[in-house]
């Protein structure tokens, strides 16, 4: 079942997953719009609905596992892996680098799909791709609920996003919201958690 952008945005509105204000993104950029998938994943039925649609698009890659960056991609990665009937792993940042912990190990030749909730610059996903390749796994595809780059991010493998939209973001020194000085930037994401 391929969902339309309108159907996906309706789920985000229903779950209060679209925030408006002044946000500091994981990439370090600033934006007036934030897609908060954590709010979406409070609602299992709605999140399963979106992940089922994404999993349907990913079947063609015949993956053995899903690997997600912590923290944002953990729940989504689990649900996509469940829908695909494959193993699920997540990578955590340790000493500034993505790593597999908790006894997780990828087998050489294992076909994996890297799954993230929201992609802006793709930095965390690229780190997980490198981690998977270092372990000898084959990265078959990347997937996300939201592609904030409007299709501009290239991972070197097929990329599937349920919702692709170009949300303006700015370097901190170019941010019009900072210049106005009315609303301080807040960081709703998970980067920097200890």
C-alpha positions as CSV (number, residue, x, y, z in Angstrom):
1,X,0.0,0.0,0.0
2,X,1.7,3.2,-1.2
3,X,0.5,6.2,0.8
4,X,0.2,9.7,-0.6
5,X,2.0,12.6,1.0
6,X,-1.4,13.9,2.2
7,X,-2.1,10.6,4.0
8,X,1.3,10.7,5.7
9,X,1.0,14.3,6.7
10,X,-2.4,13.6,8.1
11,X,-0.9,11.0,10.4
12,X,1.8,13.5,11.5
13,X,-0.9,16.1,12.2
14,X,-3.1,13.6,14.1
15,X,-0.1,12.5,16.3
16,X,1.2,16.1,16.7
17,X,4.4,15.1,15.0
18,X,4.9,18.3,13.0
19,X,6.3,21.1,15.2
20,X,6.7,24.8,14.3
21,X,9.1,27.2,16.0
22,X,12.9,27.6,16.1
23,X,14.8,24.3,16.1
24,X,18.5,23.3,16.3
25,X,18.7,20.1,14.1
26,X,21.1,17.2,14.8
27,X,23.1,18.4,11.7
28,X,23.7,21.8,13.5
29,X,21.5,23.6,11.1
30,X,18.4,25.7,12.2
31,X,14.8,25.3,11.0
32,X,11.3,26.6,11.7
33,X,9.8,23.1,11.1
34,X,10.6,19.9,13.0
35,X,9.3,16.4,12.2
36,X,9.1,14.8,15.6
37,X,8.7,11.1,14.8
38,X,8.9,10.4,18.6
39,X,5.4,11.8,18.8
40,X,4.3,9.5,16.0
41,X,5.7,6.5,17.7
42,X,3.6,7.2,20.8
43,X,0.8,5.8,18.7
44,X,1.5,2.2,17.8
45,X,-1.4,1.8,15.3
46,X,-0.4,4.9,13.3
47,X,3.3,4.1,13.3
48,X,2.7,0.5,12.3
49,X,0.6,1.8,9.4
50,X,3.4,4.0,8.1
51,X,6.1,1.4,8.7
52,X,4.0,-1.2,6.9
53,X,3.9,1.0,3.8
54,X,7.6,1.6,4.0
55,X,8.3,-2.1,4.5
56,X,6.3,-2.9,1.4
57,X,8.6,-0.7,-0.6
58,X,11.7,-2.4,0.9
59,X,10.7,-6.1,0.2
60,X,12.5,-5.9,-3.2
61,X,15.9,-5.6,-1.5
62,X,15.6,-9.1,0.2
63,X,17.3,-7.9,3.4
64,X,18.5,-10.1,6.2
65,X,18.4,-7.3,8.8
66,X,17.6,-3.7,9.5
67,X,20.2,-1.5,11.2
68,X,19.2,1.9,12.7
69,X,21.0,4.7,14.4
70,X,20.0,5.3,18.0
71,X,17.9,6.9,19.4
72,X,15.5,8.2,16.7
73,X,15.7,5.1,14.5
74,X,15.3,2.4,17.1
75,X,11.5,2.1,17.2
76,X,11.1,2.6,13.5
77,X,13.8,0.1,12.7
78,X,12.2,-2.5,15.0
79,X,8.8,-2.1,13.3
80,X,10.2,-2.1,9.8
81,X,12.2,-5.3,10.6
82,X,9.1,-6.9,12.2
83,X,7.1,-6.1,9.1
84,X,9.8,-7.6,6.9
85,X,10.3,-10.6,9.1
86,X,14.1,-9.9,9.5
87,X,16.5,-9.3,12.4
88,X,16.8,-5.8,13.9
89,X,19.9,-4.1,15.2
90,X,20.7,-0.5,16.3
91,X,24.0,1.4,16.4
92,X,24.8,3.7,19.3
93,X,27.3,6.6,19.5
94,X,30.2,5.7,21.7
95,X,33.2,7.9,21.9
96,X,31.8,10.1,19.1
97,X,31.4,7.2,16.7
98,X,28.6,4.8,15.8
99,X,29.2,1.3,17.0
100,X,27.4,-1.9,17.5
101,X,27.1,-2.8,21.2
102,X,25.1,-5.2,23.4
103,X,26.6,-8.2,21.6
104,X,25.2,-7.1,18.3
105,X,27.2,-8.5,15.3
106,X,26.5,-8.4,11.6
107,X,27.5,-11.5,9.6
108,X,29.8,-11.0,6.6
109,X,27.7,-10.8,3.4
110,X,24.5,-10.0,5.4
111,X,22.2,-7.8,3.4
112,X,21.0,-4.9,5.5
113,X,18.7,-1.9,5.1
114,X,19.7,1.2,7.2
115,X,16.5,2.7,8.6
116,X,16.2,6.2,10.1
117,X,13.2,8.2,11.2
118,X,14.1,11.6,9.6
119,X,16.9,12.5,7.2
120,X,18.1,16.1,6.8
121,X,21.8,15.8,5.8
122,X,22.1,12.0,6.2
123,X,25.1,12.2,8.5
124,X,24.0,9.6,11.0
125,X,22.9,7.2,8.2
126,X,26.2,7.6,6.5
127,X,28.0,6.6,9.7
128,X,25.8,3.5,10.1
129,X,26.4,2.6,6.4
130,X,30.2,2.8,7.0
131,X,29.8,0.7,10.2
132,X,27.9,-2.0,8.4
133,X,30.4,-2.1,5.6
134,X,33.3,-2.3,8.0
135,X,31.6,-5.4,9.5
136,X,31.4,-7.0,6.1
137,X,27.6,-6.5,5.5
138,X,26.2,-5.3,2.2
139,X,24.0,-2.2,2.5
140,X,21.1,-2.9,0.1
141,X,19.1,0.3,0.7
142,X,18.4,3.2,3.1
143,X,14.9,4.1,4.2
144,X,13.2,6.8,6.3
145,X,9.8,8.1,7.2
146,X,10.8,11.6,6.3
147,X,13.4,13.0,3.8
148,X,13.7,16.6,4.8
149,X,16.3,17.2,2.0
150,X,13.7,16.9,-0.8
151,X,15.7,14.1,-2.4
152,X,19.1,15.8,-2.4
153,X,20.8,13.3,-0.1
154,X,22.7,10.6,-1.9
155,X,23.7,7.5,0.1
156,X,25.2,5.6,-2.9
157,X,22.4,2.9,-2.5
158,X,18.7,3.0,-3.2
159,X,16.8,5.3,-0.8
160,X,13.1,5.1,0.0
161,X,11.3,7.7,2.1
162,X,7.6,7.8,2.8
163,X,7.5,11.5,2.7
164,X,10.0,13.7,0.8
165,X,9.8,17.4,1.5
166,X,12.2,20.2,1.4
167,X,12.1,22.0,4.7
168,X,14.3,25.1,4.8
169,X,17.2,24.9,7.1
170,X,20.0,27.4,7.7
171,X,23.5,27.5,9.0
172,X,23.3,29.1,12.5
173,X,25.0,32.3,11.3
174,X,22.5,32.6,8.4
175,X,19.3,31.8,10.4
176,X,16.6,34.5,10.1
177,X,15.0,33.3,13.3
178,X,18.3,33.9,15.2
179,X,18.5,37.4,13.6
180,X,15.0,38.2,14.8
181,X,15.9,37.1,18.3
182,X,12.2,36.5,19.3
183,X,12.3,32.7,19.7
184,X,15.4,30.9,21.1
185,X,16.4,27.7,19.2
186,X,15.5,24.5,21.0
187,X,16.9,21.0,20.3
188,X,14.2,18.4,20.3
189,X,16.3,15.6,18.9
190,X,18.4,12.9,20.6
191,X,22.0,13.8,19.6
192,X,24.0,14.5,22.7
193,X,22.2,12.0,25.0
194,X,24.4,10.3,27.4
